[in-house]
Amino acid sequence: MRRWFLLFVLSIGAGGFFALLVALARTPGVSNLFPPQLFYHWLIGHVDLALIIGFLSFLVALWHRVFGEEGSLLEFVPAVLGAVLIFLSAVLGLGTAVHNNYVPTIDHVLFFVGVASFGVGYLLASLRFLKRSLRGLFSSDILEGLMSVSVLLSVLFVVSLLISFLRTPHTGEVYLFFERLYWLPGHIHQFINATLLVGSWLFLLKTSEGGLSKNLRFLNFLFLPFPLLYFVLQLVVEDTISEGVKTLTTVGYAVGIGVPTLVYSAYVLFSSSKISGFVRGGLVLSVLMYVFGAFMGYMIAGSDLRIPAHYHGVIGSILIALMVLTYRFLEELGYVGRLPKLIRVQPYLYGVGMFLFTSGLFWAGVYGAPRKTFGTGYIESLKVYLFMVLMGVGSVLSVMGGIIFVLFVLYSIIRRHELRVQKETHQAD
């Protein structure tokens, strides 16, 4: 668990570094200080490290914690190597940045080796827990049942990606190739993120309240039908980004993810009233951020900044839950005792920043601001200008919250290691 947990922290830190560069490159007044040729590399580094590798690494750590099994270097080393290669590809500006959806890509051999290496490590970790997850699907413990679903989805995700690679035609248009390659596997990945979010909520409730209701355990199965449908479509459809497929994936978001997650949101809000303190505040903040992000998703029309506003709102809710859960893990693993006051307000600093950030993006999108565009040349109205400034302010606050989080976690881990070494040295003397 410790290894994957540390990979999560380092990936989130690296992704946050790229996120700050991306946000500043779009903020009026400072955007001209950044080289436009690196903008998309930074954006890809942010998404792939923080929102894919970081989240999946935490999920593996959560599997270890819930199922109580130890991993091995056989699965961890390829995952770390993959993360390092992806970071180097982005920070060095290698190859050509392709801003396709779900797994944005850098068209360079180093990046592809990184993706493949992490995929191998993640698949091996998923297979390690596959037998246990098949037994746990019908467990009366809704957290164990949900984690079992996430293991099945993870195996499905990697296998689907491999099938997609074998079946996607290599057209002359690079963007369309990667869009087709990642479209259906990428949607399966979003269901994995949903199980990570809800699983984090349930874990915090379980360890704070002492128990979870058994009445919602069959709700976990609602996360399975659409990913299974996407897997079948991967085998039979010729064009994975056709209008029919896109309609199904849109319904999958609204129904397959939206319905069970919103029901769980109501359950978590109700159950959090039974606990108090830091965990309760983090749970409420995460749930409200998710509901806000989901609301923005239902308001999307066209391709503008409302799209990243929506998914950053959802992503923000996941990160808030993971931050609070990280502090719980640090206590369990013996890295920290009582949390300092600054750390107790850190999730709120990040949360307020993300609320301002996503609000700025959303309203700028309402007034026509395009997505995935460097600089501020597209701004034609004072309203868009002000909302983009709001986005920049929110970005700085959220990144500050993220920096505090990463630095505290790394300091706690390093400090604990130093104390252990000193203790062992003292005993040897």
N, C-alpha and C positions, 0 to 999 in steps of 0.2 A: 504493500500500500504506500509506503513512504516514497518509493522511487517514482511512482506515477503521480503522486501528490506533488513532489518537487518539480516534475516535468510540467505539470499544470501551472505552477507558480512562475516558472521561468518563461513559459510560452505566453502567459498572460502579460508578463512584464515586457517581453519583446513586442507583442502585439500592441500594447499600450504606447510604447515608444513610436511605433509606426502610426498609430492613431493620432497622436499629437502632431506629427509632421503633416499628415493629411488634412487635419482640421485647420491648422495654421495656413496651409497652402490655399485654403478656400475662404479665409477670413479677410474682409476688407482692411486695408492698411498695412498688412504684413505679407500678403500673398506674393508680392513681387520679389520677396527675398529668397524664394525657393525655386529650384530648377524644375521647370515643368516636365522635363523628360523623365524624371524620377517619380513623379506623382503616382502613376499607376503601379509602379513597383512597390511603393510604400503602401498603397491601398491593398494590394494583394498580400503583402507581408502581414498587415494588420488582420485581415480576414482569416487567412489560412492559419496563422499562429495562434491568435487569441480565440477565434470563434470556431475553429475546427479542431486543431491539435490540442489546445487548452481544454476545451469542453470535453472532448473524448478522453483525454488523460484523466480528468477528474472523475469521469464516469467509471473508468477502470478502477480507480482508487476506491470509489463507492462500492463497486462489486466486491472488492476485497474486504471492505468493512462489513457489508451486509451478509455475504456468504461465508466469511471467515476463512478464506483460503489464501495461501501465499503464492506469489508469482515467482518468475525466474528471470534471469538475465536474457534467456533465449528470446523472449518477447519484448523485453524492455530496451535492449541495445539497438535493434533496428528502429524502434520508435524514436529514440533520442537522436540517432544518426539522421533520420528523416527530418526531424525538426531543425537540426543544425543546418542541413543542406538547403532547406527552404528559406531559412533566415539569411544565409549567405547569398542566395539567389536574389533576394529582395534588396538587401542592403548594398550589394555591389552593383545593382542595376544590370544584371546579366540578361541577355536575350531580349525577347519582345514581350511586353506585358499585354495579356489578353484579358479584357475585363468582362468575361462571361460570367454567368450566374452560378452560384452555389459553391464551386471550387475554382475561384479565379486563378488564372494560370500564367506562369512565365514560361514562354516557349524556349526552353533551354534544357539541355540534358541534365544539368545538375539539379534543377527543380524536379524533373520527372523522376530521377533516381530518389530524391527526397520523398516525394509522394508515395512511390512504390515501397520504399523502406518503411515509412510510418505505417502504411497499409498492411504490410506483412506483420509488423509488431502488434497492431491493433487486432488483426484477424486471429493471431495466435492467442492473444489474451481472451478474445471472445470464445474461441473454441475451448479454452481451459474451463470456462464456466458453463459451457453448453449443456452438458449432462445434468448439472445441478439446476440449471434454469428450467429444463423440461420437467423436473420434479416440482419445482417451485411455482409453476404457472397457476396451480389451483390451491396454493397455500392460503390459509386463513389470514396470514399476515399480508396486508395489502402492500406494504413496502417490498417484501420479498417477491410478491407476485409481479409488481411493477418492474423491479430490477430484472426479473426473469424475462419479461417482455422486451426490455432494452437489450438484453444479450441476444435474443432471437433477431431483433431488428438490426443489430450490429453485424451479425453474420450475413443477414440478407443484404445489407448495405454493401459490404465489401464484395460479395459474390455478384451482386447486381452491377457493380462498377466494372468488374472483370468482364462480365458478359457484354456490357455496353461497349467496352473497348474493342472486343472482338467483332461486334456487329455494326458499329458505327462506321459509315462509309467515309473514307478520307477524301473529302471534297477539297477544292482549291481554296475555299474560304476558311481561314483558320478559326475565326470567331464561331462560325456555324458548327464546325466540327466539335469544338469543346462545349458549345451550348448543348448539342445533341448528346455528347458523351456524358455530361454530368446532370442532365435535366431530371431524369427519373431517379437515379441513385441519390441525387441531391435532395429530392423530396423525401426519400426514405430517411435521409439524415436529419431532416427537420422533425420527424417523428421521434428520432432518438433524442434530440434536444428537448422535446416536450417531456419525455420520460425522465430526463435528467432534472428538469425544472421541478416537476411534480415530486420526483423522488427526493430531491433536496428538501422540499417543504415537509414531506412526510417524515424524513429522518429527523429534522429539527423538532417537529411535533412529538415524535416518538421518544426522543431522548430528553425532552423537556417536560412532557406531560406524563410519560410512562406507559402510554398505550394508544392504539389507533382503532377506529371503528372497523368492523369487519363487513359492514353493509355495502361498502363501495368497491369491494375487491373485484367484482365482475366488470367494473368500469374500465379496468386496465385492458380488457380484451378489445375495447373500441379503438385502441391504438394500432391494431393489427390489420384489419381488412384492407385499408387503402394501400399500405406498403406491399401487401401480398398482391394486390391488383397491379401496382406499379411493376412488380417483379415479373408478373405474367406478361404485361404489356411490353416489357423489355425484350421478351422472347419472340413476340409476334408482330409488333408494329414496324413499319419501314421507317417512318419519320417520327422520332420521339418528341419533336417540338411542333407537331401539327396542332391545329386549332382544337381538335377533339381531345387530344392528350392534355393540352393546356387547360381545357375546361375541367377535365377530371382532376387535375392537380389543384386547381383553384377550389373545387368542391372539397377536396381532401383537406386543405387548410381550414376551410370554414366549418366543416363537419367533423372530419376525422381527428383533427387536433383541437379545434375550437370547442366542441361540445364537451368532451371529457375534461379538458383543462379548465374550462370555465366552471364546470361543476365542482372540480377539485378546488378551484379558487374560492368558491363560496364556502366549502367545507373547511378550508384552512382558515379563512377569516373568522368563521364561527368558532372553530376549535382554539384559535389563538387567544380568544378572550379568557380561556381557562389558565393561561400562563402569563407571566409578567416579565418585565425587564428587557434586556438587550435582544434576546431571541424573538420575543413578541414583536418588537419594533421592526426588526429586520424582515420577519415574515410578512407583516402588514405592508411594509414598503415594497417588497418584492411583488406581492399579489397586486397591489394597486398599479405598479409599473407595468405588469403584464396586461392588466385590463385596459390600461391606457394605450399600450402598444397594439393590442388586439382591436380596439376601437378604431385606431388610425388605419389598420389593415382593411377594415370594412369600408373605409372612406376613400380608398385608392381609386383613381380614375386616370388612366394614361400612364406614361412613363416620366415621372418627375420626382421631386425630392420627398414626396409623401411615401414612396416605397422604402427608401432607407430610414425614414422616420419611423415607419411601422416596425421594421425588423430590428432597428436599434432599440426601440422600446421593449420589444420582447427579449432581445439579447441582454439589455440592461437589467431586466427582471431576473434573468438567469444568473447574471454576475452578482447581483445583490445577494441572492440566495446562496451562491457558492462562497461569497466572502464571509457571510455569517457562519456557514457550515465549516469553512476553513478554520475560523477561530475556535470552533468546537473541536475540530480535529487536533489543532495545536495543543489544546488543553488535554485531550485524551492521550496524545503521544508524548506528553510531558515536556513540551517545548516552552510553554508559558504557564503562569499561574493566573492571577487576576489580570484582566485586560486593562491597560491604561485608559484614562478618560478620552484621550485623542482617538484611540482606536474605536472606542464605543460610539463616537460621532462620525467615524470615517464612512460607514455605509450611507449615512444621510448626506454627507458631502458629495459622494459619488451619485447618489440617487437624485438629489436636487440638480446637480450638473447634467445628468442624463435627461431629466424632465425638461430643462431649458434647451438642451441640445436638440432633442427630438421635436419639441414644440417649434423651435426656430426652423428646423428642416421642414416640418409639416406645413406650416403656414407659408413659407417661401415656395413650397411646391404647389400649394393652392393657387398662388399668384404666378405660376408658370416656370419656376426655376427648375432647370433640367438636372438630372442625376449624373454622377460619374463625369463631372466636368471640372477641369482645373481652373483655378483663378476666380475672378469676379467679373469677367467681361460680359457675361450674360445678364448682369443686373441692369434692368431698365426702369425700375421704379423705386421710390423711397421705401415703400413697404417691404419689398424684397431685401433691400439693403439692410434695413433695421432687423428683419428676421434673421438674416445671415450673421449679423453682429451678435444677436442673441444666441445663435448656434455656436459662434466662436467662444462666447463667455461660458456657455454651458459645457463646451468641450474642455476648456481650461480647468473648470471646477471638477469635472468628472475625471480628467486625467490626474489632477492633484490627488483626488481620492484614491485613484488606482495606484499612483506612485506610493502613497502612504501605506496602502495595503501590501504591495509587493515588498517594499523595504522592511516593513515590520515583520513580515513572514520570513524573509531571508535572514534578517537579523536574529530572530528567535531561533531559527534552525542552526545558524552558524554559532551563536552564543551557547546553545545547548551542547553542540559538538565540542566547543572549546572547554566548557566546564567538565564534560566527561573525560576529555583527554587529561586535563589537570588533575582530576580525581584519580585516574588510573596511574598517572605519573607519581602522585603523592603516595598511593598505596604501594607502588613498586619500590619507592625509596624507603 
